[in-house]
Amino acid sequence: MRFLDLLSMSISSLFRRKLRTILTVLGVMIGTASIVVMVSLGLGLNKTTMDQIKEQGGLTAINVYAGFGYPMPYLDYDVSGKTQGDTTEQVQLDEANLALIAAIPHVEIVSPILNYSVIAKQGSYEAYLNFKGMTLDALNKLDIPLAEGRLPLQDNNDVEMVIGNQVIYNFYDTKSTYGYYDPENLPDIDFMNSPLFVIYDIDAYYNSQAGQGQMPKKYLVNTCGLVVGTVEEYNQHSYEVYVDIDALEFQLKKIFKNKVIPGQPTTPGGKPYKELIYNEAYVQVDKMENVKEVQKQIMDMGFQASSNIEFLDFMEEQSRTIQAVLGGIGGVSLFVAAIGIANTMMMSIYERTKEIGIIKVLGCSLSNIRSLFLLEAGFIGFIGGILGIGISLAISWVINAFLGADMYGMGTASTISYIPPWLALLGLSFSVFVGMVAGFFPALRAMKLSPLEAIRTQ
């Protein structure tokens, strides 16, 4: 008997018992939807985690820190292990050590990070800002989303700012000392078209405010780019003010010539070092697989180092556990549906005993009889699986639309339920497989029926 004939007979038999078939299909549909939705919740957690990691620098970035701070005398311990008498020499993030880090295999970009606090003014508005100086290669690698403008230009000694979309919250009116945290009542500041007056010598500024000394010089600093997003949408760049580190260093050395730059360490005699010392650096590795190895080598040099790989490993293990638990809960529903399929097929055999006997007498092989009932069970699983996937997609959409919208109050939607194509295909395949497994023993029962006894059955 041809396969198409068997398929036609299977479908015809199912439609002769519409109510029973529909109820069995509903059981498979609910079971498939349950297991797919449950697994999608675990996948949604994993996807949200991955999206957050990508926003925070991705999986190939390493943050390097200079141990416990700047060199200090009379420490009892030292990450570098270099001790001379009562003074501990700590490994520093200077140009020499940054060059050593850059020489580590698989390292693509090494950028020192220079954080420098300034006071910015525009009209009667004033703010306390932190300039985050990085190399242009690093700024490009960060892939900062800009609403307008550009990144700082290369070989430009003038400091240019890329301002986060929520930096405006830092400004207040000096005439009223009123802070602006209301999106409906923001200060009237035009970053792109009007420069900011920036004061680098904050100590001198506050001394002048107290009547001690003269007001320090103000410098005009232009904004070259604005981070995308409204004042209500938070991202990792929202409160940052990025500048080219070379331009920032040039400006600071010019302003504090032969003086100690605020925040920089000094020699035992209180004099500034010839070169700047950094307390943080950004390292970009070529591949995710090499991050742990590079991170270990950096830590062996005496620095502190962290990466998103550590967090990812923890989250993936947690996600697998959640998926297994939720998938098991959904699997119970599909197991109950399998019992329903087996019951339907057994009832079909008892009702069609005479039909089975006639088919055998006419010369139909045992394999054809087995295939007939397996096809019926598989067809129930297929239809139930299709409907279950459709229900799963609808449920997933509702969950994300009503529960995932701005879940963390950051202006971005979170993916709570995620159904990739492979999960939908796997759910459908599993429902068909369960259906055929459930119909296997009824098929064996049909094969074992005696033709003569089956014909005599009323």
Helices and strands as residue ranges (DSSP letters): H 3-16, H 18-55, E 61-65, E 82-84, E 87-89, H 95-102, E 107-122, E 125-134, H 136-142, E 146-149, E 160-163, G 167-170, E 172-173, E 178-179, E 196-199, H 202-209, E 219-227, E 241-244, H 245-255, E 280-285, G 288-290, H 291-300, E 304-307, H 308-351, H 353-361, H 366-402, H 421-438, H 440-448, H 451-456
